[in-house]
């Protein structure tokens, strides 16, 4: 019998075959977190990704033997401080100076079970995550865990407003819905909010250019 060769792609596939989101609300939250976290950390060496498989350890496989199951998770959003924002098919930690994601986020869908979330929590605690946050847009339940030396602090709605020790972003409930904001208090934007911001900035540039032309100055020559 011809055996299928075991390759890195066999051991560490770039996809787990699961959809990024089960519904539009979950998708909106995932995209909002990723885009705003990228903006927050744009001047730092940091990698931000959404729904990317993270392999914390390298598993050796011997030809002719059954392939070991490689531990992995795909956080809805994750932040890795100290790693460049380059393309990756998956995050293989041993290729990344062995730096684990420090902060992860999970946005729940109706198909997620309490057992599944408990397994994710244990995985993140085991493999070096320092902060993890969970939010269910349907029930409005929010909770998290932050590592303090060898202890874990449990964060719930009772702790809100809560400021992330590492990212300094703030979690707060407004009208029974979670809001995340930048360290300066500016709320995280949706994609439409980013588009509106760009349009306003372009309108302001066009207004200034028109004013310069009225004064006899060519803005293209500045």
N, C-alpha and C positions, 0 to 999 in steps of 0.2 A: 504494500500500500504506500502510495506517495503521500508524504506528510506535507501539509501546508507550512512553508517557512514562517517562523515567528519573526516579525519585524517590529521596529519601534512603533509603526502605525497600528499594528495589531495590538500591541500592549497599551499604547497611549493614543487611542483615536481622538480626533478633534471634535467629535460629536457623540452625544449620548442618545441620539434619536428622539429626544423629547423636544416639544415646542418651547420657544422662549417664554411664551405667556399663554394662558388659557382664555383670557378675555381682554377687552380693550382697556379696562381700568388697571389691571395688573401691568399691561404693556406700557401704559402712560406713566405709571410710577417708575418702572425700570428705566425707561428712556430718560425721564426727568432726573433721576438720581445720577445716572452715568454722565449725562451732559453737564449737569451743574457741578459734579465733583471734578470733572475734567477742567472746567472753568476755574474752580476754586484752586486747583493745584497746577495751573498752567505755567507758573513761574518756578515750580519746583521739579526735582527729579522724582517723578511718580508715575505709576502705571494704573490706569483705571479701566475696568472692563465690565461688561454685562453678559451674563449667561456664558461665561468662558470656563471650560473644564480646567480645574486645578488638580494637578497630580503632586502631592507633597513628597512622595518618596519614590525612588527608583527601584523597580522590582526586576530581579534577575530571572531569566527563564532558561531552562536547560532543554536543548533540542530533544524531542522524543518524549518529553514529560508534559503533563498537563500544565497549561499556562496558569500562573497564579492570578487571582483577581486583584487588579490594581486599585488601591483606594483612591477615590476621587470625588469631587463635588463641583457643581457649577453654580456658584452664588449668583443671585440675580444682579448684584453689583458688588464689586470688590475693589479695594484700594491697596496698592503695594507701594509704600514709600521707599525711595532709594533705588527703584528700578526704572529704566527709561521707557517712555511711551512709544514703543515700537510695535510692529505687527507680530502677532503670535497666533498660531492655530490652537494652542492650548498653553496653559502656564505650567511648565515642568520645573518644579522648584529647584532641583539639583543643577539646572542650567542657569539659575538666577541668583548666584551667590548664596543659595539655600535660604533666601529671604521669603518667608511666608507672607501672604496677605495679612495686613494688620487689622483691617476693618472690612467686614462683610455685611451685606444687607439681603434680607429675604422678604419678598412681597408675596403674601399668601393668596392662593386661589381656592375656590370651593373644593377642588380635587385634593388639596393637601390635607393630610391627616396629622393629628397630634403626635403619633408615633414617628412619622416622617420628620417633623420638626425637631423632635427629641433626638433623633439620630443625627440630624444636621448639627445640632448644638454640641453633641458629644464629639463629632468629627472636628468641628472648629476648635473646640477646647483642646483636643488631643494634638492637633497639628499646628498650634502656634498662633492662632488668631487672638488679637488683643481686645477687639470690640466686635460684637455682633448685634444686629438690630433686626427685629421681626415686626411686620405690620400687615394686618388684614384689612384691606380697604372696605370689605363688606361689613364686618362686625365692628370696625374701628378699633380693634384691639392692638395695642402696641406693647412690646417688651424687648428687653435686651440684656446682654451680659457684658461686663467690662472686667478685664483682668487687672488686679492690683497686687503686685508681687506674686504670691502663690495662691491668692484668693480670688474668687469671682464675685462681683457685685451684681445683684439682680436689679434691673431697671424696669419699672412699670409706669403706668399713667400717673401713679401717685408721686413719682419723682419728677414729673414734668412741671415746668420746662427743664429739659436735660441738655447739657452741653457735652459734646463728645470730647473726651480728654485729649485725643490725638488731633482731630480735625477742627475742633472748636465750632463746629456747626451746631445749631440748636434745634431740638425737637420740642414741639409744643402743640397742644390741642386747641383748635379754634372751631367753635360751633360743631363739636363732636367729630372733627376731622383733623388728621395729623398735618402739621405744617413744618417744613424743614427750612431753615434759613441760614444764610452765610454768617460768619462771625460779626459782620457789621450790622446785622439785623435784616438785611435784604432777603425776602423770601426766594426760595428756589423757583425758577421759571419752568414753564412747560415749553415745548418746541414752538408753539404759536407765540408764546411770550418772547422767546429769543428772536423770532422773525419780526415781531413788532418793534423790538428794541433796535434791530438792525435798520428797519425802515425809518425809524425816527432819527437815527444817527445819520443816515443818508440824506434825509430831508434837511437836517441841520447843516451838513456839508454843502448841499446845493444852495441853501440860503446864504451861507457865508461866501460862497463862490460868486453868487449873483451880486452881493454887496461889494465885493472887491472889483468886479467888472464895472460897477457904477462909479467907482473911484478911479477907474482907468488902470487897474492892476489886473494882469492876466494871471489867474490862480494856477494855471498849468505851468507857469514859469517859476513858481516859488519852490 
